[in-house]
Amino acid sequence: MDFGLVLQTDPPASDVVSLMRRAEEGGFTYGWTFDSCVLWQEPFVIYSRILAETSRLVVGPMVTNPSTRTWEVTASTFATLNDMYGNRTVCGIGRGDSAMRVAGRKPNTLARISEAMKAIRALGRGDEADLGGGTMVSFPWVREGAQLPVWMAAYGPKALKMTGEEADGFILQLADPFLTEWMVKAVRAAAVAAGRAPSDVKICVAAPAYVTKDDSPEALAHAREQCRWFGGMVGNHVADLVAKYGTDSAMVPQELTDYIKAREGYDYAHHGRTGNPDTHFVPDEIVDRFCLIGPPSAHIEKLRALRKLGVDQFALYAMHDAKEAVVDAYASAVIPVMNARPAGAPHPAGPRQGQAATLA
C-alpha cells in the first residue's frame, strides 16, 4: 500500500516542504496539498521546492479544478515540473468546492471536468488536445516518455461512473469501509463496462489520521476534536448530493446522508481546520467512521480492511496539532507493518504502483 501526506499550503511554505521531506524519509511515497488559491498559498510554486528537496515523492493537488486555471496552464505547469524532476506529479482533479465557492462561483460540472481531464492528460504527455474552441494544440517542448496521470475525486453516482470510465485514479475523501466498498464497486463496475480493467483505476482513500498513545477515553476524545472538521468538509459534498437526489434516494447511501440533517451552514474561512465552528453537527460516530484515530494498532486494523477492499493508497490529512508526530508514528509503527518492512529498513525506491518505472 502506498502512503500519502496531505497538507494545506499555509505559510511559511518552508514548513510544508520540511514536512514533505520528513514524510519521504519515513516511507511516504505521495505528497498532496489542497488547491484553493484564495484560502492558501499557491501550491505549484511549493511543489517545485518539494520536488527539489526529495528524490522519490510524487506530488500533486487534492484537488485542483478545471476553472481556476485554464487547462493549458494546468497541463503546462505539470509538464514543466515533470520535465525538471522526472515525471513525479499526479493531477488530482474535482469540482472545486472551496476554490470556486470562496470566489463566489459555482463548482464545475462533470462535463467540464471530463473535457479538462482529457485535455490536461494529453497535453501533459505531449499529445494534441482541443481546449474547447476547436483548435488542436500541443506543447512542442514535452519530451518523449512524459506522462501525467489524472485522478478524480468523486462521491455521487454520476461522478463515480465517470471516474471509472475516464480517470487514472479515484480519490475518495473518507475512510469508512462500508462506504469505501460501495464506491469502489461503483467505480470498478463503470471501468469494466467501459472496456477497462478494474486495476486501470488506482484507488486512493484520503482522511485525517491521528495517532494516540492509547485508547483511553481522554485520548480518543482529543483525537476526535482534532479531526471533526473533516466531517464538515465531506458534508459540503453530501449536501450537494442531497440537493440533487434527495435524502432517501437509492442513488446515495443512507449512511452518507443521515449525519448532515443537522447541518446549518458553512464558512470557508475555517475550511479544513481544527476547531471549525461549523462542524458541531458532526457526531463522534462519523469522526470514527470517516477518520483513523487511536493507537497504531487501530490504524493498522482499519488500513488492512481498506486494502482488502482494493485501496492502493491511504493519504492522511495532517490538519491538527500533531503533524510531525503522526508522520513519525506512521513511519515507525504503521507503514513498516502494512508493507511488511522491518522497522528501520530502507523503504522502496518510489511508489509501489509502478509509476516511478513508468514515469522516470
C-alpha positions, 0 to 999 in steps of 0.5 A: 500500500502506498502512503500519502501526506496531505497538507494545506499550503499555509505559510511559511511554505518552508514548513510544508516542504520540511514536512514533505521531506520528513514524510519521504524519509519515513516511507511516504511515497505521495505528497498532496496539498489542497488547491484553493488559491484564495484560502492558501498559498499557491501550491505549484510554486511549493511543489517545485521546492518539494520536488527539489528537496526529495528524490522519490515523492510524487506530488500533486493537488487534492484537488485542483479544478478545471476553472481556476486555471485554464487547462493549458496552464494546468497541463503546462505547469505539470509538464514543466515540473515533470520535465525538471524532476522526472515525471513525479506529479499526479493531477488530482482533479474535482469540482472545486468546492472551496476554490470556486465557492470562496470566489463566489462561483459555482463548482464545475460540472462533470462535463467540464471536468471530463473535457479538462481531464482529457485535455490536461492528460494529453497535453501533459504527455505531449499529445494534441488536445482541443481546449474547447474552441476547436483548435488542436494544440500541443506543447512542442517542448514535452519530451518523449516518455512524459506522462501525467496521470489524472485522478478524480475525486468523486462521491455521487453516482454520476461522478463515480461512473465517470471516474471509472470510465475516464480517470487514472485514479479515484480519490475518495475523501473518507475512510469508512469501509462500508462506504469505501466498498460501495464506491469502489464497486461503483467505480470498478463496475463503470471501468469494466463496462467501459472496456477497462480493467478494474486495476486501470483505476488506482484507488486512493482513500484520503482522511485525517489520521491521528495517532494516540498513545492509547485508547483511553477515553481522554485520548480518543476524545482529543483525537476526535476534536482534532479531526471533526472538521473533516466531517464538515468538509465531506458534508459540503459534498453530501449536501450537494448530493442531497440537493440533487437526489434527495435524502432517501434516494437509492442513488446515495447511501443512507449512511452518507446522508443521515449525519448532515440533517443537522447541518446549518451552514458553512464558512470557508474561512475555517475550511479544513481546520481544527476547531471549525465552528461549523462542524458541531453537527458532526457526531463522534460516530462519523469522526470514527467512521470517516477518520483513523484515530487511536493507537497504531494498532487501530490504524493498522486494523482499519488500513488492512480492511481498506486494502482488502477492499482494493485501496492502493493508497491511504493519504492522511490529512495532517490538519491538527496539532500533531503533524510531525508526530503522526508522520513519525508514528506512521513511519515507525509503527504503521507503514513498516507493518502494512508493507511488511518492512522491518522497522528501520529498513530502507523503504522502496525506491518510489511508489509501489504502483509502478509509476516511478518505472513508468514515469522516470 
